[in-house]
């Protein structure tokens, strides 16, 4: 890159007139007070502080979506998770109790409304992960149902 840039600089009280004559990849021709020098420099790249957004790919059909290569380890218990943040008002089942799909498991209050949490399938309650009065977040495990 051909260019002429002139600077007047002062180092330790001494004045210098610097003309940058030519700059290429890692090399430059510089004239300081009338004397020409060839200098080498290392270009330092500035790292952007702006985060890079990484988005998941968009698939227009299920055929486009890559197939998983291995099946996850299968668990006998099915977890019932909280659909939104709230407080547990009532437990309608106990550990070891048999339940049918759609049966009421517990009642929780969320956004000033009572929400019924029902069993997704037939089975036996293997674990209650909450108690009356517990605060839960969206996605928290509430009940485990086994076969």
Order of alpha helices (4+ residues) and beta strands (2+ residues): beta-beta-beta-beta-beta-beta-beta-beta-beta-beta-beta-beta
